[in-house]
Amino acid sequence: MFPTRRHSFSPIAVFTLFMLVLSVLGPARPTEAFSYTVRPGDTLFKLSQRFGVPLATLQRVNNNWDGYLEVGQVITIPDSPSTPAPPPAPATGTRYTVQTGDSLFLIARRFGISVSQLQAANKLWSDTIYPGQVLVIPQATTPGGNSGGTGAPGGTRYTVQYGDTLFLIARRFGTSASAIQAANGLSSSLIYPGQVLVIPATGTEPPGSTPDGRAPSSPRLSLSWNDRDLLARLVHAEAGAEPFEGQVAVAATVLNRLEDPRYPKSIPSIIYQKVNGYYQYEPVMNGLINQPASALSLEAVKVALSGHDPSLGATGFYNPAKVSPTSWVVRQPVTVVIGNHVFIKP
């Protein structure tokens, strides 16, 4: 057997070798995706910055497009290099990358265009968009221009686009929904894509009215911030995927209950009401009522408080896909159907 030959290295040599390897390999980082347990105060945005993962990637990997996290929830952190923050919104007539919290309604309002224009420019047939999606922002037009309106005696002719409602058209043209109904002999607020409407000239609405048809400076109700937030959370949980008009309608049904002597006399009492041991709203039972309200649901509550009621006086609603055909709700008088919701007035 040959004798063993031993080598000795000084501490300085070992340290030098370590630093050389570190400079070549770079700082340690995960080589693959790993699980992370959500802690108080965490948000997807904060986690994306902490781990150097693009927000859109974090959302896609976890199939989380609404940005909601619960303490104790386990999510996946993918191994992905960090990317610079998205650039500011471009000018109209170019492209815009959808950010978390965006909606077609909010983007359209931001760029001074209509939802229908935005949908037409991007060939969208629903209100669904997702973070990271790139949208074409058409050039803003004035009523009567390329937005579908043409001059006509006594007013303007407008072709209804997908997603339009009388309320939104009235607000766009500076008139009232009731004035448009009267000008077109409509007995209800129901309209359909392709329908041609006569838009009366501004100033033809009833004296003292505003574009939404109510008296100026006289909102339907005045609610505290907490009540508005609670109502918006219900709207988001019940109708977050519904058209904006459907979200306004859900908010209006709660306000209709508030004015109905058969129901409690406060927003919290209505939303948390129990009948025969059961809560009246599913989000209260499954806890979704505790999720933050979206900007769009807060806007829907604001519009409902202004007096707009697309539910046509309904005090309830249901989704036929989630209700048994023998349920008592399907036998109640229907006021209107918006999106996936049937609005009723028992």
N, C-alpha and C positions, 0 to 999 in steps of 0.2 A: 504494500500500500504506500502510495506516495504521501509525503507529509502535506498537510493543508497549509496553503499560503494565505495569510490574512492581509487585508488592505485596510488602512485607516484613513478617514477623511476629516479634515478640520471642520469645525462648525461654519466657518466663513465659506468654505467650498460648498457645503450642503446648501446654505442659504442662497448662494449665487446660482446654483443649479435650479433651485425651486423657482426663483424669480424669472429665470430664463424660460422655464416651461410655462409659467403663468402668462408671460408676455406673448408666447406663441399661441396658447389655447384661448386666451381671453378669460374674462370672469366666468365663474360657474353659473349655469342656468339650467333649467329643466330640459331634458332631451326629449321629453314626450309630454302629452297632456297629463294633467293630474287633477285630483278632486280637491275642492275647497269648500269649507263650511262657512256660510254667510254669518257675519257678526253684526252686532248693532252698529248702525251708521254706514254700513256698506251700501254702495250702489254699483250698478254695472259700469257707470262712467268712471267711478273711483277705482274699481278693480281693473278696468282696462288700462288706466294710467299706472297703477301699482305694478302690474305684471307685464306691461309693455305689449298688450294685445289690442288690436283695433276693436273699437266698440262693436262694429258690425259683425266682426268675426266671433266675438264673445256671444252676441245675440244668436247668430246662426248656429253655433255649436250647441247651445243650450235651448234652441228653439224658443227663445224668449224675446218677443218683439215688442212687448209693452213696457219692459224695463222694471217690472215689479220683482222684488226679492223679499223673502221672509227669513228672519233670524233662524238659524239652524238648517236652512235649506242647503243641500249639497249641489254644487254646480261644477262644471268642467272648465278648467283653465287650459286652453290649447297652447302649444308651444308655437308662438308666432312673433316675429320681430315687430317692434313698435313702428307706427307710422305717424307722420305729422298730423296735427289736427286738421279737420276739413277746412277748406278755404271759405271765406265769407260768401254769402249768397250772391250770385251773379246778377247782372242787370237783366231786365225782361228781354225776351227775344232770344235767350240763350238756354243753357241747361242748368238744372238745379238737382243736387243730390239730397234725397230725403233724409232728414235727421230724426232721431228719436223724439217722439211727441208730436211730430208733424201730422197733419191731416190735409186732405184736399181743400177743405174749407179754409183752414188757416193759411195754407200756401197761396190759395187764390186771393184771399184778402190782402196778404202781404204784398203781392205783385199787382194789385188793382185790377184783377180779372175775375171772371166768374168760374164756378166749379165746372159748369158744362163746357166752357172754353178749354179748361185744363184737361178734362176728360177727352174731348174731341181731338186735341192736339196730340194726345198720347194713346189714343184708341183704347181708353179704359171704359169698361162697361159696369164698373162698380166703384165704390168709394175706398176700396182696400188698396193701401200702399204699404211699403215696408222700408225701414232704414237701409240706406245704401242704394236704393232704387234711383235711377237717373230719369228725371222728367224734363220734357221740353216745355219751356214757359213761353206761350205765344205772346205776341205784342198786345199790350192793352188796347182796347178799342172803346169808343164811347157808344152809348145806346144809339141804335140806328145805323152803326157802322158795320164792321165785319162780324159783330157778335150775333148776328141773326136778325136784326131789326131793319126794317125798310120804311121809308116815309109813307104815310098814308093820311088822307084827309081826316082831320080831327084827332090825329095821333100817329102812332107807329105800329107797323105790323111786325110781330115777332114769332119765330118758329120755336116751339118748346123743345129744349134739349134734354137729354137724359140727366136726371138729378134735379131738374128744375121744380120749383113749387111756386104757387101764386105769391107767397110771402117773399121769396128770394127774388122773383122777377120784379115785384113791386118795389122792393128796396133798391134794386139795380137801376130802375127807371125813375125813381123819385116820386112814385105814386103810392096808392094803397091797394091791398088785395081786394077790398070791397069795390073799389072803382074799376078794377080790371074785370071782376065778376059782372058788374053792371054793364060795362061796355060790350061784353061778349055774351050776355044773357045766360050766364052760368048759374045753375041752381046750387052748386056745391064748389068746393075748392079743388076737386079732382081734375087733373089735367094729364096729358100723355105726350110722350115724345113725338114730334112731327106735327102736333096740333098748331094751327096758326091763330094767334091771339091779336086782337087790337089793343094796343097800349094807349090809353087816353092821355092827352096832353097834360103836363103838370099843371096843377092848379084846379083840376076837375074833381079832386077828392072832396068829400064833405067839409064844410067850413070847420076850422079848429082841429082837423085831424092831422096825423103824421103819416109817413109812408107805411107804417104797420097797421094803420086803421084805428089807432086809439087817440084819445085827447092828449095834447102835449103836456109834458110834465106831470102825468098822472099814471104812474106805473100800476099794474094790477095789484101787486102786493109789495110790502117792504119786509125783507127778511134780514136777520142778522148774518154776519159772515159765517158763523158756525152752521146755521141752518142752510145757507147756500151751499157750503162745502158738503154737508151731509147729503143734500138732495143731489148734488153733482156726482157724488160717489155712487149713489143709487143709479143714476142715469148711466154712468160709465159701466157699472157692473151689469145692468140689465140690457143696455142698448149700445155698448161701445162699438159693436161691429155693424150697427144699423146706420142708415142714411141720417144726415144731420136733422132733417125734418122729423124723423122717427125719434131721435133723442129729445128734441123739443117736445114732442107729443108725450113722451114718458114723463118728463118734468111737469107738463101741464096736467096730467092725470092726478098727480099728487096735490097740485094746487087746487084742482077741482074737488078733491076730497076735503081739503082744508076748508073750503067754502060750503061743504055739504054737511048739514046737521047730523047726519048718520055716522059721521066719522070723528075721530079726536080733533082737537083744536090746536095742534102744534105739529110742525114737521117731524120732530123726533118721535112723537106719540103715534103718528100715522105710519112712519117707516118701521118702527119696532112693535107695532100693534100685533097682538095675538088673538086669534079667533078659534075657539074650541081647542086651545093648546098649540096652535100652529101659527108661525109667523106668516104674514101676508106676502112677503117678498123673499124669493129664493136666496138672493145675496146675503140676507140677514142670517139665514140658516147655514149657508156654507162658508160664511166669513168673508166673502168678497166685498162686502160693504165696507170693510176696513182698509181696502186698497185705496191709494191716493186717487183723487179725481183728475181726469185729463183736462187739458186746456179747452178741448172741444166740448166736453160735458159741462164745464163751467159756462161756456158761451151759450150752450143750449138752455141752461137754467136762466141766464140773463134774458134771453129772447122770450122764454115762457113768462118770466116776470113782467116783461114789457106789455103782455096782453095777448101775444100770439098763441093760439091753441089749435095745432093741427089735428089733435085728437077729437075735435068737434064736441067737446063737453064730456068726454069719457072719464070714468073714474077707475078704470081697470084695463088690463091688456093681458094677452097671453100669446105664446108661440104654439101654433097647432102641432108642430112636430114634437113638442114636449108635454102635450096634454092628451089624456085619454079621450077618445071620441064620446065616451059616456059621461064625461065630467060635466058638472053643472055649468061651467063657464061657457061651454059651446052653445048653450041654449039661451044665452043672454043677448039682448039687442046689440047689434054691431053698429058703431058709428063710422069707422073707416079702417082700412087695412093699409099699413105703411111698412114696407120691407117684410120682415118675418113676423111682425106683430099684428094681431087683431085687437082693435080697441073696442071696449064694450062699456055700456052704461046700464048696469043692473037697475 
